[in-house]
Amino acid sequence: MGAIIIDGAAMARQVLDEQKAASGQLAQRGCVPGLAMVLVGDDPASAVYVRGKERACREAGVLSFDARLPAATTTAELLQKIDALNGDARVHGILVQLPLPEHIDAVAVLQRIDPAKDVDGFTWRSLGALLDGHALLAPCTPSGCMLMLERAGVPVAGRHAVVVGRSSIVGKPAALMLLERNATVTICHSHTPELAAVTREADILICAAGKPRMVTADMVKPGAAVIDVGINRLPDGKLCGDVDYDAVSARAGWITPVPGGVGPMTVTMLVHNTVQSAARLAG
Ligand code: NDP
């Protein structure tokens, strides 16, 4: 029997509808949730991502504030912009689209965001809170993965979860969230010997390495839940994940497709975090 496909696009629409209802209730109390999107320069891929996020905001009744700045913007100017957004009562979430141009100190910029408006969950304050089990606003991609597991009915407590990848935006926070949900967690990375031997032990396998189709069927335990975070562009222009989807879906219990899996959920969790932040800031 093939794996159950966790349809991220359909789930994302459902969560957006829920957020629309929540933002409507907030609006009745005089608080329309607002997300500022800071985009520096004219990277076409970044512009596409921002447009997708603006669309999701519109669909959920969240205002989006377009904060586009020229490529020549300095770190000091960008910090001033962040300060202004931190102080703007209409703005409940601040997103800085990455990557920033190389001359900008990205760490300084991200860390300047008020943690109460840190809807990407990238500030050290947000990450520290997550580490200590008190997440205010958690990073969107791993939050989306957790919601997919939950809504698909995948048992997590007491299971062995393996996360491939240890970035601060995906792998590490995903591992912390799984730990918080009482999984036994192993984190793998490029120095892990015998990766297949580790992944084969996983009841839940989260793949976030950025390597096209590196997870093959023989690396997956029969019946496992496989969440594919990777987004890779193949030479023919098509997108694929880190998982060899066709072969693995014949062996796994659950699987997420690429595209149409974790990607749409990530955007939706950004909207979710903005609505949550607005609710908190509105009291
Ligand atoms: P990074 O490049 O920051 O991290 C990749 C991680 O994978 C590193 O920890 C690296 O190990 C590890 N890794 C690389 N190759 C191997 C290997 N052969 N075996 C084991 N581990 C390996 O990437 P991100 O975390 O930012 O993103 C990961 C993927 O997820 C990318 O494809 C990205 O496009 C995608 N992504 C998708 C999102 C979505 O919404 N669906 C959102 C964010 C990212 P080491 O630390 O040792 O170098």
Residues whose N, C-alpha, C, O or C-beta is under 5 A from the ligand:
A	BS01	NDP	T141 V164 G165 R166 S167 V170 G171 C188 H189 S190 H191 A208 A209 G210 V229 G230 I231 N232 V262 G263 T266
